[in-house]
C-alpha cells in the first residue's frame, strides 16, 4: 500500500529542513451545515407531526446539506435523532445549560 514519505527541498543552493508528506488525504470537511433553532418538547412535536424531524433532515440531505447541528433545550430529541449517523447529525442536549444555570432554568 501507499506510505507517507519525507522530502527535502533545495532552494538556491540552500537545503531546507525535510518535511513529511501524507499519502492518505485528510477526512472530508463538512461543506454545508444547517443549525436548528433550540428545540424542545419532542414528544409534543412527534404527537402533532410524526416524522417531521426525520422528514426535514432527509429532505435537506437530499438537497445537499452535509451535516446538521441540532440544539435541544430539554434533552427530549435524543431518541428522535438516534437513526441518524453522527456523520450527518451532531446533537447538543441541554443546550441552554451550556451557558448558565439561569438560562437552563429559563428554558424549562
Secondary structure as GFF3:
##gff-version 3
##sequence-region A 1 108
A	DSSP	beta_strand	5	7	.	.	.	ID=ss1
A	DSSP	beta_strand	10	11	.	.	.	ID=ss2
A	DSSP	beta_strand	14	15	.	.	.	ID=ss3
A	DSSP	beta_strand	19	21	.	.	.	ID=ss4
A	DSSP	beta_strand	33	35	.	.	.	ID=ss5
A	DSSP	alpha_helix	42	48	.	.	.	ID=ss6
A	DSSP	alpha_helix	52	63	.	.	.	ID=ss7
A	DSSP	beta_strand	67	71	.	.	.	ID=ss8
A	DSSP	alpha_helix	78	81	.	.	.	ID=ss9
A	DSSP	beta_strand	89	92	.	.	.	ID=ss10
A	DSSP	three_ten_helix	95	98	.	.	.	ID=ss11
A	DSSP	alpha_helix	101	106	.	.	.	ID=ss12
###
